[in-house]
Amino acid sequence: MTQPNASGPTRFGFFIAPYHPLTGNPTLQIQRDLQLVELADELGYAEAWVGEHHSAGMEIISAPEVFLAAAAQRTRQIRLGTGVNSLPYHQPMMLADRLCLLDHLTQGRVMMGIGPGQLASDASMMGVPQPRQRDMMHESMDAITQLLRGEVVTAKSDWFSLDEARLHLLPYQQGGLEMAVASTISPSGAVLAGRHGAGLLSLAASDPSGYEALLPNWKIYEQTMAANGHRVDRAKWRLVAPMHLAETREQARREAEWGIGHLVHYIKKLSGMELPWGDTAAEAVEQWTGPGFPAFGRATIGTPDDAIAAIEALTEQSGGFGTFLVLALNVADWDATQRSVRLFAEHVIPHFTGANRPRVASLDWASVNSERLMSGMRAGVEAAFERHAQALQAALTPAQEGE
């Protein structure tokens, strides 16, 4: 559904789960995640979000706060988000305390992402009942938002208890921590975000079902925000989608073939199903860029122009949003990944921020006025020659002997 006057994103960043092949060195893989955040900071990306997972082998950052503390020491201005904290896995006061400490360590660059927990294996190992995860998320966020405001909280549920709890260190940011609630297809995230005035983090924007749910979930978010006295701001809406770029579409697809098998293997293991996509990496790329992968949606694997077209389509579908986050999937090798990051920064970001509009306007003005400007320049050169003709003639005439 096309939305008139939809506003495209003006902020860009990365959503780093991360996803790493089980055949690589995990220590080096985590170091490359840090290098990705460093590179993003160097190139002017606005945000980096880092996930929390505890099982299944691929997504190997278990404590985003620890990772982000390390990333903060290597960067200058990029904002750093937990993407996301799985609230049912944490005692609310302990999590709020850690985030406040991190906000001070980063001098106010922290954002808090909120979710119920993604991997069933995580919840199972911790004895967290899966049917209760979203309710637990709501209960925890109620307590955390009060604690972060400096309130004294007494609350009791069947999984945590707070008795006159208060934080002795509040966030570094005077306005408090910016929060964003994960949303996929169901409206649960939109309702929770709207209740607390938090932003919306749409993780399944490129999944066919998630794509169709963007506008309905936003409408629910708007209604819930209004009902709770909060001002709606589309600039606080973040959409996530996978992308890998190269100079040509063919090159991008070849580069993605390098590691797509690891991603397919992960999907098969988690789902317990054989997937009818053919046996070759090329066929898997074709599936991913066409119908898409379960949970990972459709990928844009191509050129910067392809990325621009995909983001513009998301803008039309959603009606406008503030930040686009590239889902980092490590399907290309490290050198190709860095080139993709640079291509996006060089060609995609300026398209949406309008950084080159004054330059284009300046050249257009010069072109429209070229005849007048050039004739004036020629007249100036001719006048200079006339003024200095005698001196020029003398300089060019050989001196007479005996003079």
PyMOL commands that set and color helices and strands:
alter all, ss='L'
color gray80, all
select helices_A, chain A and resi 26-42+64-74+87-89+92-105+120-126+130-148+188-196+208-227+234-236+249-257+260-271+281-289+304-318+334-353+357-368+370-387+389-396
alter helices_A, ss='H'
color red, helices_A
select strands_A, chain A and resi 11-16+47-50+79-86+110-115+153-156+161-165+178-183+199-202+237-245+300-302+323-328
alter strands_A, ss='S'
color yellow, strands_A
deselect
rebuild
show_as cartoon
